[in-house]
Each structure stands twice: as C-alpha cells, then as structure tokens.
Amino acid sequence: MLIVGVTGSIGMGKSTVANVLKKHGAAVWNADNIVHQILGPDGSAVDHIAEYFGKKILVGTLGKNRVNRDLLGQIVFNNPEELKVLESIIHPLIRFEERKFLMISKFNGYSISVLDIPLLFETHGDSRCDATIVATAPKFVQKARVLSRPGMTKEKLDGILSRQMSDDEKMRRADFIVRTGLDKAVSYRALGLIIKKLKAWPCKNWPSSWSPNITS
C-alpha cells in the first residue's frame, strides 16, 4: 500500500487536492477532522487537556465535555511553551488515529492511502510517507481565501503562518507540486498526471515505518 502525504500552508488548497485523490479511488484521512474529534465530546484528548489547562477549558452538558477551542487557542496562540504542551498531548493521539486508518485501509484493499496533514513536514510525518504532494497558490489568493473564513483576521493569519514552514521550503521538499491558484481544470490535469505516476511509485513505508513502538 502506497502512503501519500498531502500538505500545504493554510489556504493553499491541500484538502481539495486530497478530495480529488479520493475521487480517483484513494482512501483519505484528514488530520484537521481528527483534531476536532479528539477535542470534541468525550474525545480522547479532553481529559488530558483539562488536567493540564484546568477545567475552565471545558464546555458541555450531560457529562459530555469538550474542549473550548476558542479559549484554548487564546492560551497557546502567543505562548510557545503552552503550545508545546498541547502538541505533546495531541500528537500521540493523532498518530494512533493515523495508524488505525492505515490498518483499516490496508484491510479494505486500498492501494493508495492519503494523509491530509497541515504540518506534515514540520512534524516529520513525511518520513513515514512514500510520496508527498504540496498544494500551493499565489500569496494574494491564499490571503483572500483565509480572510474569507469566519472569525479569521490578518493577525491570526500572520500568527499561523509564523508557525508553519515557508511555502518555498515545502515545495523544495515535495515529490509533487499542485498549483491551485490557476484554473481548476489546470490543477485537475496536473493531479491526473500525478496519479498515473503514483500508481507506479514504490511502496516502502507500510507497515515498517508505522510500528506502534516508533514515536518520532
């Protein structure tokens, strides 16, 4: 089974790329969705986060607590030490969910499994993938996309980008690049060519790089 990591800076279109791969028959796992899940009602990270940040971080009724993501964001946004603590809690849980997804994908006979991960290179997740795809777009397109999101501000965008690897560095590391700021047809044609290449790409990382004992 081939493992493909899809990434890109915020607003670059990585999830669109992943969805096109899904339409071509790949299994797709979305890291952002999993973060929402583990921070949501009875999520696996809820108790651990409350233990460190205090019960003020929780909201919910009928015993189904979830993490107040807005408050958590305010706490860690400009506090690198608190952010490191948060990452030390959620990253192992995300890794567990990644591996579970890959096991299920293999059992179900998928030949390509896609990991849609915003911080793929920053967390060294690319070392466990056979190939990587980076979505990119002009900065003005990225800015327009992100600032159109509810609750997003230029200050928040700048803060997020400051914690992400530069777009140029991501492209330098990628096996494939998809430019999403052009006409959609251009992006889809590029992805079609990439998919053809992936079907002949060597599979090296499953299951050897995904042992439960590997923590890096």
C-alpha positions in Angstrom: 0.0 0.0 0.0 1.3 3.4 -1.0 1.2 6.2 1.6 0.9 9.7 0.2 1.2 12.8 2.3 -0.7 15.9 1.2 0.1 19.2 2.7 0.4 22.9 2.1 0.2 26.2 4.1 -3.2 27.4 5.2 -5.5 28.4 2.4 -3.4 26.7 -0.3 -6.0 24.0 -1.3 -4.5 20.8 0.2 -7.9 19.4 1.1 -9.1 20.0 -2.4 -6.2 18.0 -3.7 -6.9 15.2 -1.2 -10.5 15.1 -2.3 -9.6 14.7 -5.9 -7.3 11.8 -5.0 -10.3 10.3 -3.1 -12.4 10.5 -6.3 -9.7 8.6 -8.0 -10.1 5.7 -5.5 -7.6 6.6 -2.7 -8.5 6.3 1.0 -8.2 9.8 2.6 -7.5 10.7 6.2 -7.9 14.3 7.3 -5.8 15.5 10.3 -8.0 18.5 11.0 -11.1 16.4 11.3 -9.3 14.1 13.8 -8.3 17.1 15.9 -11.9 18.2 16.0 -12.9 14.6 17.0 -10.3 14.2 19.8 -11.2 17.7 21.2 -14.9 17.1 20.8 -17.4 15.5 23.2 -15.8 12.6 25.0 -12.7 12.9 22.8 -9.6 11.1 23.7 -7.7 14.4 24.4 -10.3 16.1 26.5 -9.3 14.8 30.0 -5.6 15.2 29.3 -6.0 18.8 28.2 -8.3 19.6 31.2 -5.7 18.0 33.6 -3.0 20.5 32.4 -5.0 23.6 31.4 -7.7 23.2 34.1 -11.5 22.6 33.9 -12.1 26.1 32.7 -11.1 24.8 29.3 -14.1 22.5 29.1 -17.6 23.1 27.9 -20.5 20.7 27.6 -23.7 19.3 29.1 -24.9 15.9 30.4 -21.3 14.9 31.2 -20.2 15.1 27.6 -17.3 17.5 27.9 -15.5 19.0 25.0 -12.6 21.4 24.8 -13.4 25.1 24.3 -11.2 25.5 21.1 -11.5 29.3 21.1 -10.2 29.6 24.7 -7.5 27.0 24.1 -6.4 29.0 21.0 -6.2 32.2 23.1 -4.0 30.4 25.6 -1.5 28.9 23.2 -1.6 31.4 20.3 1.4 33.6 21.6 2.8 31.1 24.1 5.3 28.7 22.6 5.7 26.7 25.8 2.0 26.1 26.3 1.7 25.2 22.6 4.5 22.6 23.1 2.5 21.1 26.0 -0.7 20.9 23.8 1.2 19.3 21.0 2.7 16.7 23.4 -0.8 15.8 24.3 -2.5 15.6 20.9 0.3 14.4 18.6 0.5 10.9 20.0 -3.3 10.6 19.8 -3.3 11.8 16.2 -0.5 9.2 15.4 -2.7 6.5 16.9 -5.6 7.5 14.7 -3.3 7.7 11.6 -2.1 4.2 12.1 -5.7 2.9 12.7 -6.8 4.5 9.5 -3.9 2.9 7.6 -4.6 -0.6 9.0 -8.3 -0.3 8.0 -7.3 1.0 4.6 -5.0 -2.0 4.0 -7.6 -4.4 5.3 -10.1 -2.9 2.9 -7.8 -3.4 -0.1 -6.8 0.2 -0.9 -3.7 0.5 -2.9 -3.2 4.2 -2.1 -3.9 5.9 1.3 -3.7 9.7 1.6 -2.8 11.6 4.8 -4.0 15.2 4.6 -1.8 16.9 7.2 -1.2 20.7 7.5 2.1 20.3 9.4 3.4 17.2 7.5 7.0 18.4 7.2 7.0 20.3 10.4 6.2 17.1 12.4 8.4 14.9 10.2 5.4 13.0 9.0 6.9 12.9 5.5 9.4 10.3 6.7 6.6 7.8 7.0 5.1 8.6 3.6 6.2 7.1 0.3 5.4 10.3 -1.7 4.4 13.9 -0.8 2.3 16.4 -2.6 2.3 20.1 -1.8 -0.6 22.4 -2.7 0.4 26.0 -3.4 -1.1 29.2 -4.7 -0.1 32.9 -5.0 0.0 34.7 -1.7 -2.8 37.1 -2.7 -5.1 34.1 -3.4 -4.1 32.4 -0.1 -4.8 35.6 1.8 -8.2 36.1 0.2 -9.2 32.5 0.9 -8.2 32.6 4.5 -9.6 36.0 5.4 -13.0 35.0 4.0 -13.3 32.4 6.8 -15.5 33.3 9.8 -13.5 34.7 12.7 -10.3 35.0 10.8 -8.2 38.1 11.0 -4.9 39.3 9.4 -3.3 38.9 12.9 -4.4 35.4 13.2 -3.2 34.5 9.7 0.2 36.0 10.4 0.4 34.0 13.7 -0.5 30.8 11.9 2.0 31.4 9.1 4.8 32.1 11.6 4.4 28.6 12.9 4.4 26.9 9.5 7.3 26.1 7.2 7.5 28.5 4.3 5.8 27.7 1.1 9.1 27.7 -0.8 10.6 25.2 1.6 7.6 22.9 1.4 7.8 22.9 -2.4 11.5 22.2 -2.2 10.9 19.1 -0.2 7.8 17.8 -2.1 7.8 15.0 -4.6 4.9 16.7 -6.5 3.5 20.2 -6.5 -0.1 21.2 -7.4 -0.8 24.9 -8.1 -4.3 25.6 -7.1 -4.4 29.3 -7.8 -4.8 28.6 -11.5 -7.9 27.4 -13.4 -9.4 24.3 -11.7 -9.0 22.4 -15.0 -5.3 23.0 -14.9 -5.0 21.7 -11.3 -7.1 18.6 -12.1 -5.0 17.8 -15.2 -1.8 18.1 -13.1 -3.3 15.8 -10.5 -4.3 13.3 -13.2 -0.7 13.1 -14.2 0.5 12.7 -10.6 -2.0 9.9 -10.0 -0.6 8.0 -13.0 2.9 8.3 -11.6 1.7 7.3 -8.1 0.4 4.0 -9.4 3.9 3.0 -10.3 5.6 4.6 -7.3 7.5 2.2 -4.9 5.8 1.3 -1.6 8.3 1.2 1.2 6.8 2.5 4.4 3.9 0.3 5.3 4.0 -1.3 7.7 7.7 -0.9 8.7 7.6 2.8 9.4 4.3 2.5 11.3 5.2 0.2 14.2 3.4 1.2 17.5 6.8 1.4 19.0 8.0 4.2 16.7 7.4 7.6 18.3 9.4 10.0 16.2 
